[in-house]
Amino acid sequence: GELRLDLRLLPPSAADRAAREVDVSVGIGELRVVLPPELPVQIQASAGIGEVQLPDGSEGGFGAEAQFPDGRPTGDRLHLELSVGIGQVTVQR
């Protein structure tokens, strides 16, 4: 299947609110997330078999994992946990 999560209308201040975490997973298929350019985010993405494409690059193969930005989660950011079993995770701004 295909799941598209469009967060372009989410204001940058949304990262300051109490609900700061979004967990999304797809068994087989494509998970696409569209973010506004100014929204501060921390992304952890994985694909059991497939590809992960984040704003700063991509990883592919078995057990592909990537973070954006690299490093530990910090303060006021929207935290996204994204995963697919078989397929592709794509995050674009």
KOLLO-530473 format. One record per residue: residue in one letter; x, y, z of N, C-alpha, C in turn. Coordinates in steps of 0.02 Angstrom, whole numbers, plus 50000, padded with zeros to 5 digits. Example, Ala and Ser with C-alpha at 12.3 -4.5 7.8 and 13.67 -1.06 7.14 Angstrom:
% KOLLO-530473
A506604971650390506154977550390506604983550390;S506424988850354506844994750357506455000250394;
END
This chain:
% KOLLO-530473
G500404994150000500005000050000500435006350000;E500095011850006500435018350006500105022750059;L500525026050098500275030750149500645037350140;R500265042750134500555049450127500325053550187;L500815056350223500675060650281500915067650262;D500445072250250500615078950229500545083650288;L501115086150313501135090550371501295097750352;R501215099450288501405106150265501005111750298;L500395110350322499995115550355500125115950430;L500545111650456500715111650527501175117650541;P500985122050587501405127950601502045125950637;P502595129850628503225128250661503145127750737;S502675131450766502585131250838502285124650862;A502065120350816501775113950834502265109650873;A502915110650861503425106750896503455108750970;D503165114450989503175116751058502595113851099;R502125110651067501535108051101501675101451136;A501205099351178501295093251218501365086951175;A500965086251123500995080351080501545081351028;R502135078851041502715080050999502945073950960;E502615068350968502855062250935502325059350888;V502565057150830502135053850781502485047450761;D502135041850770502395035250749501965032750692;V502285031150636501925028850577502285022750548;S501895017550531502215011750500501765008950445;V502085005950395501755002650339502074995750333;G501674990550324501934983750317502324982950252;I501974983850196502284983250130502054989150088;G502524992750060502344998350017502765004550028;E502445010350020502805016750024502495021150078;L502925024050118502735029050168503065035550148;R502655040650132502915047150110502675052450159;V503145056450185502985061950231503225068350199;V502775073350198502945079950171502925084950228;L503485088450238503565093250293503635100350268;P503395105250307503545112150289504295113450302;P504605117950264505325119050271505555121550339;E505135125150375505355128250437505185124250500;L504845118550493504655114550551505265110850580;P505445112050644506005108450673505805101150687;V506185096450660506015089350667506625085250688;Q506475079450717506965074150730506645067950701;I506985064750653506695059050618507115052850629;Q506785047350646507095040750649506695036550600;A507015033950547506665030250496507005023650482;S506605018550465506895011950450506475008250398;A506815003750363506494999250316506804992350326;G506394987350339506654980550347507024978350284;I506704979150228507014978050162506774983850119;G507234987950095507024993550053507484999550060;E507175005450060507555011650058507245016850104;V507685020850134507485026650174507795032750143;Q507375037650124507615043850094507415049650140;L507905052850171507795058550214508085064850181;P507925070750208508175076850176508935077250166;D509315073550206510045073950200510365067850168;G509975063350139510265057550106509825051450111;S510095045650089509695039650090510125033550108;E509775028350130510075021850147509635016550115;G509925011050095509535005750064509794998850080;G509384993850068509584986950078509194983650134;F509494978550166509184975150222509304979150285;G508794980450323508874984050386509104991250378;A508864994650328509065001550317508785006050372;E509225010150401509025014850454509365021450443;A509015026850461509315033550454508995038250504;Q509375043350524509135048650568509235055350535;F508795059950552508875066850529508655071450585;P509005076550603509715077150587510095071850626;D510715070550607511115065650643511215067950715;G511245063150760511365064750831510765063350874;R510805065150936510295063850986509705068550978;P509095066250995508515070650993508625076551040;T508395082351019508465088251061507795091651071;G507745095551122507185099751143506575100251100;D506425106051076505785107551044505775105750971;R505675099450958505625096950889505045092050886;L504755091450828504265086250816504665079850803;H504515074550840504885068250832504465063450790;L504755061150735504425056450689504775049750691;E504415044450706504655037550702504305034450643;L504685032950590504395030550527504685023850509;S504265019150487504535012550468504095009150416;V504425005150375504095000550329504424993750337;G504024988450329504314981750331504694980450266;I504344981150210504644980450144504404986350102;G504874990350079504674996050038505115002050048;Q504805007950049505185014150049504875019350096;V505315022650134505125028450174505435034550140;T505035039650126505285045750095505025051650136;V505495056150154505315062250189505575068050147;Q505135072750131505355078450091505085084850122;R505445090150110505235096850132504995100850073;
END
